Amino acid sequence: MADAAFAVPGPQRARSRYASNPAIREVASVRALVLAISLAFFVIFLLLPLIAVFVEALRRGWAVYLAALVEPDAVSAIKLTLLTAAIAVPLNLIFGLAAAWAIAKFEFRGKSFLITLIDLPFSVSPVIAGLIYVLVFGAQGWFGPWLADQGIKIIFAVPGIVLATVFVTVPFVARELIPLMQAQGTEEEEAALTLGASGWQMFRRVTLPNIKWALLYGVILCNARAMGEFGAVSVVSGHIRGLTNTMPLHVEILYNEYQFAAAFAVASLLALLALVTLALKTYIEWQVTRHTSGREGDHT
């Protein structure tokens, strides 16, 4: 009988132990429960609303959908959104790269304060951020009368929208680069300087190749937030139709006017942006993982 017990194949013995071990069965059941809850949350709160946007946008057919997108106010909102992102993203790219370089490579007074300032937009409501710009640059603000005398308009105009967007998107590039550059250290840059490289050569040939994927990742997140920002832009824009409405603001106006098909049509463009951002994010994460694995393999 003992020989017969030992004659049971390995996989069958493993299944027998699994079936007889209550701890293993409990862990498996907990894992299945957590997975089911996660999938249900994903479907109910993320997938279904996304599907609903496209269903409602196309409910009345392609003709109505396309007409909503080529309507003059919609075209103006799309152009303003693209213009705002085209200005805000490069500014944050330059700032984020410079701030990350300073924080990761140098020691200086106020370093912790600079990190706190970079994180400030994460802790301040976008509406409050917009209100700050109104208090500073508005008609009754600190610089409002002087700006009016100079014929410069910031609030309820494109400059105010750009400033508010820059503020809320400040952390994205810097926060992606800082931990990576800190982990990389300064050995490679010091070696390049020792070999006679200039500052620009060191940055272009040593630093930039090591951070390019994280830099691109931060730029993509910054662009997505810039195009989808609502709270801060809503405060400083004035909701002037055809002039200061971005895509999110235009969607709100259409929805409040019960133009549901047009509202969902414009919203579908923002949803497509989110899907493209997700795809690019996944690709960059894959590239970062492959690059990291390759570097670890070279070291070994």
C-alpha positions as CSV (number, residue, x, y, z in Angstrom):
1,M,0.0,0.0,0.0
2,A,2.9,2.4,0.8
3,D,4.4,1.7,-2.6
4,A,1.1,2.4,-4.3
5,A,0.9,5.7,-2.6
6,F,4.4,6.7,-3.7
7,A,3.5,5.6,-7.3
8,V,1.0,8.5,-7.7
9,P,2.3,10.9,-10.4
10,G,3.8,14.2,-9.3
11,P,1.1,16.5,-10.6
12,Q,-1.6,14.3,-9.2
13,R,0.0,14.4,-5.8
14,A,0.3,18.2,-6.0
15,R,-3.4,18.4,-6.8
16,S,-4.2,16.1,-3.9
17,R,-2.2,18.3,-1.5
18,Y,-3.9,21.4,-2.9
19,A,-7.3,19.9,-2.4
20,S,-6.5,18.8,1.2
21,N,-4.8,22.0,2.3
22,P,-7.5,24.5,3.6
23,A,-4.9,27.4,3.8
24,I,-4.1,27.1,0.1
25,R,-7.8,26.9,-0.8
26,E,-8.5,30.0,1.3
27,V,-5.7,32.0,-0.4
28,A,-7.1,31.0,-3.8
29,S,-10.6,32.0,-2.9
30,V,-9.4,35.3,-1.6
31,R,-7.4,35.9,-4.7
32,A,-10.4,35.1,-6.9
33,L,-12.6,37.4,-4.8
34,V,-10.1,40.3,-5.1
35,L,-9.8,39.7,-8.8
36,A,-13.6,39.7,-9.3
37,I,-14.0,42.9,-7.3
38,S,-11.3,44.6,-9.4
39,L,-12.8,43.5,-12.7
40,A,-16.3,44.6,-11.5
41,F,-14.9,48.0,-10.5
42,F,-13.1,48.4,-13.8
43,V,-16.2,47.5,-15.9
44,I,-18.7,49.6,-13.9
45,F,-16.7,52.7,-13.3
46,L,-14.3,52.8,-16.2
47,L,-15.3,50.6,-19.2
48,L,-19.1,51.2,-19.2
49,P,-18.8,55.1,-19.0
50,L,-16.3,55.0,-21.8
51,I,-18.5,52.9,-24.0
52,A,-21.5,55.1,-23.1
53,V,-19.7,58.2,-24.4
54,F,-19.2,56.6,-27.9
55,V,-22.7,55.1,-28.0
56,E,-24.3,58.4,-27.1
57,A,-22.1,60.3,-29.6
58,L,-23.1,58.0,-32.5
59,R,-26.7,57.4,-31.4
60,R,-28.1,59.8,-34.1
61,G,-25.7,58.7,-36.8
62,W,-22.5,59.7,-38.4
63,A,-24.0,62.8,-40.0
64,V,-25.0,64.4,-36.7
65,Y,-21.7,63.3,-35.2
66,L,-19.5,64.9,-37.8
67,A,-21.7,68.0,-37.9
68,A,-21.2,68.5,-34.2
69,L,-17.4,68.4,-34.7
70,V,-17.2,70.8,-37.6
71,E,-19.6,73.3,-36.0
72,P,-17.7,76.7,-35.7
73,D,-17.7,76.8,-31.9
74,A,-16.5,73.2,-31.7
75,V,-13.7,73.9,-34.2
76,S,-12.7,77.0,-32.1
77,A,-12.7,74.9,-28.9
78,I,-10.5,72.2,-30.5
79,K,-8.1,74.8,-31.9
80,L,-7.8,76.5,-28.5
81,T,-7.2,73.2,-26.7
82,L,-4.5,72.3,-29.1
83,L,-2.9,75.7,-28.9
84,T,-2.9,75.7,-25.1
85,A,-1.3,72.2,-25.0
86,A,1.2,73.3,-27.7
87,I,2.4,76.1,-25.4
88,A,2.0,74.5,-21.9
89,V,3.7,71.2,-22.7
90,P,7.0,72.6,-24.0
91,L,7.2,75.0,-21.1
92,N,6.7,72.3,-18.6
93,L,9.1,70.1,-20.5
94,I,11.9,72.7,-20.2
95,F,11.0,73.4,-16.5
96,G,10.7,69.8,-15.6
97,L,14.0,68.8,-17.2
98,A,15.8,71.7,-15.6
99,A,14.3,71.2,-12.2
100,A,14.9,67.4,-12.2
101,W,18.5,68.0,-13.3
102,A,19.1,70.5,-10.5
103,I,17.4,68.3,-7.8
104,A,19.0,65.0,-8.8
105,K,22.5,66.2,-9.7
106,F,23.2,69.1,-7.3
107,E,22.9,70.0,-3.6
108,F,21.8,73.6,-2.9
109,R,19.8,75.6,-0.4
110,G,16.1,75.5,-0.9
111,K,16.1,72.1,-2.6
112,S,13.3,70.7,-0.4
113,F,11.3,73.9,-1.0
114,L,11.7,73.5,-4.8
115,I,10.4,69.9,-4.5
116,T,7.4,71.1,-2.4
117,L,6.6,73.8,-5.0
118,I,6.7,71.2,-7.8
119,D,4.1,69.1,-5.9
120,L,1.9,72.1,-5.1
121,P,-0.5,71.7,-8.0
122,F,-1.2,68.1,-6.8
123,S,-2.5,69.5,-3.4
124,V,-4.2,72.7,-4.6
125,S,-7.7,72.4,-6.2
126,P,-7.6,73.5,-9.9
127,V,-10.5,75.9,-9.1
128,I,-8.4,77.6,-6.4
129,A,-5.5,77.8,-8.9
130,G,-7.7,79.6,-11.4
131,L,-9.0,81.9,-8.7
132,I,-5.4,82.8,-7.8
133,Y,-4.8,84.0,-11.3
134,V,-8.0,86.0,-11.2
135,L,-6.9,87.7,-8.0
136,V,-3.5,88.5,-9.5
137,F,-4.3,89.4,-13.1
138,G,-8.0,90.2,-13.0
139,A,-9.5,93.6,-13.4
140,Q,-9.6,94.1,-9.6
141,G,-6.4,92.1,-9.0
142,W,-2.9,93.2,-8.0
143,F,-1.7,93.8,-11.6
144,G,-5.1,94.3,-13.2
145,P,-5.2,98.1,-13.5
146,W,-1.7,98.3,-14.8
147,L,-2.4,95.5,-17.4
148,A,-5.5,97.4,-18.4
149,D,-3.5,100.6,-18.9
150,Q,-1.1,98.7,-21.1
151,G,-3.8,97.1,-23.1
152,I,-2.8,93.6,-22.0
153,K,-5.6,91.1,-21.3
154,I,-4.9,87.9,-19.4
155,I,-8.0,86.9,-17.6
156,F,-10.9,85.9,-19.9
157,A,-8.4,85.5,-22.7
158,V,-5.9,82.9,-24.1
159,P,-3.0,84.0,-21.9
160,G,-5.0,83.2,-18.7
161,I,-6.0,79.8,-20.0
162,V,-2.3,79.0,-20.8
163,L,-1.1,80.2,-17.4
164,A,-3.7,78.1,-15.6
165,T,-2.9,75.1,-17.7
166,V,0.8,75.5,-17.1
167,F,0.2,75.6,-13.4
168,V,-1.8,72.4,-13.1
169,T,0.6,70.4,-15.4
170,V,3.8,71.5,-13.8
171,P,4.6,68.3,-11.8
172,F,4.2,65.7,-14.5
173,V,7.5,65.9,-16.3
174,A,9.6,66.7,-13.3
175,R,8.1,64.0,-11.1
176,E,8.8,61.4,-13.8
177,L,12.4,62.4,-14.1
178,I,13.5,63.2,-10.5
179,P,13.5,59.6,-9.1
180,L,15.1,58.2,-12.2
181,M,17.9,60.7,-12.4
182,Q,18.5,60.3,-8.6
183,A,18.8,56.5,-9.0
184,Q,21.2,56.9,-12.0
185,G,23.6,59.1,-10.0
186,T,26.3,61.2,-11.5
187,E,29.0,58.7,-12.3
188,E,28.4,58.6,-16.0
189,E,28.3,62.4,-16.3
190,E,31.5,62.8,-14.3
191,A,33.2,60.2,-16.5
192,A,32.1,62.1,-19.6
193,L,33.5,65.4,-18.2
194,T,36.7,63.6,-17.3
195,L,37.1,62.5,-20.9
196,G,36.7,66.1,-22.1
197,A,33.0,66.3,-23.1
198,S,31.3,69.6,-22.9
199,G,28.2,70.2,-21.0
200,W,26.0,70.0,-24.0
201,Q,27.7,66.8,-25.3
202,M,27.4,65.3,-21.8
203,F,23.6,66.0,-21.8
204,R,23.0,64.9,-25.4
205,R,25.1,61.7,-25.4
206,V,24.9,60.6,-21.7
207,T,22.0,62.0,-19.8
208,L,19.3,62.3,-22.5
209,P,19.6,58.6,-23.7
210,N,19.2,57.4,-20.1
211,I,16.0,59.5,-19.4
212,K,14.4,59.6,-22.9
213,W,11.6,57.2,-22.1
214,A,10.7,58.7,-18.7
215,L,10.8,62.1,-20.4
216,L,8.4,61.0,-23.1
217,Y,6.2,59.4,-20.5
218,G,6.0,62.7,-18.5
219,V,5.3,64.7,-21.7
220,I,2.4,62.4,-22.7
221,L,0.8,62.7,-19.2
222,C,1.3,66.4,-19.2
223,N,-0.3,66.7,-22.7
224,A,-3.3,64.6,-21.6
225,R,-3.9,66.7,-18.5
226,A,-3.4,70.0,-20.5
227,M,-6.1,69.0,-23.0
228,G,-8.5,67.7,-20.4
229,E,-8.2,70.4,-17.7
230,F,-11.5,71.9,-16.7
231,G,-11.5,73.5,-13.2
232,A,-8.7,76.1,-13.5
233,V,-9.5,76.9,-17.1
234,S,-13.2,77.3,-16.3
235,V,-12.4,80.1,-13.8
236,V,-10.1,82.1,-16.0
237,S,-11.8,81.6,-19.4
238,G,-15.0,83.5,-18.9
239,H,-16.8,80.9,-21.1
240,I,-16.8,83.2,-24.1
241,R,-18.2,81.0,-26.9
242,G,-15.9,80.7,-29.9
243,L,-13.1,82.6,-28.1
244,T,-12.1,81.1,-24.7
245,N,-13.9,77.8,-24.6
246,T,-11.7,74.7,-24.6
247,M,-13.1,71.3,-25.4
248,P,-14.1,70.4,-21.8
249,L,-15.8,73.8,-21.4
250,H,-17.6,73.4,-24.8
251,V,-18.8,69.9,-23.7
252,E,-20.3,71.4,-20.5
253,I,-22.1,74.2,-22.4
254,L,-23.6,71.8,-24.9
255,Y,-24.7,69.5,-22.2
256,N,-26.3,72.3,-20.2
257,E,-28.2,73.3,-23.4
258,Y,-29.5,69.8,-23.8
259,Q,-27.5,69.3,-27.0
260,F,-26.6,65.8,-25.9
261,A,-25.5,64.4,-29.2
262,A,-23.1,67.3,-29.9
263,A,-21.8,67.2,-26.3
264,F,-21.0,63.5,-26.5
265,A,-19.5,63.9,-29.9
266,V,-16.9,66.4,-28.6
267,A,-16.5,64.3,-25.5
268,S,-15.6,61.3,-27.6
269,L,-12.6,63.2,-28.9
270,L,-11.3,63.6,-25.4
271,A,-12.1,59.9,-24.8
272,L,-10.0,59.0,-27.9
273,L,-7.2,61.1,-26.5
274,A,-7.4,59.1,-23.3
275,L,-7.2,55.8,-25.2
276,V,-4.3,57.0,-27.3
277,T,-2.5,58.2,-24.1
278,L,-3.1,54.8,-22.5
279,A,-1.7,53.0,-25.5
280,L,1.4,55.2,-25.6
281,K,1.8,54.8,-21.8
282,T,1.7,51.0,-22.1
283,Y,4.3,51.1,-25.0
284,I,6.6,53.4,-23.1
285,E,6.4,51.2,-19.9
286,W,7.3,48.2,-22.1
287,Q,10.2,50.1,-23.5
288,V,11.4,51.2,-20.0
289,T,11.2,47.6,-18.8
290,R,13.1,46.3,-21.8
291,H,15.7,49.0,-21.5
292,T,16.1,48.4,-17.7
293,S,16.4,44.7,-18.3
294,G,19.0,45.3,-21.0
295,R,21.1,47.5,-18.7
296,E,20.9,44.9,-15.9
297,G,22.0,42.2,-18.3
298,D,25.0,44.3,-19.5
299,H,26.1,44.8,-15.9
300,T,25.9,41.1,-15.1
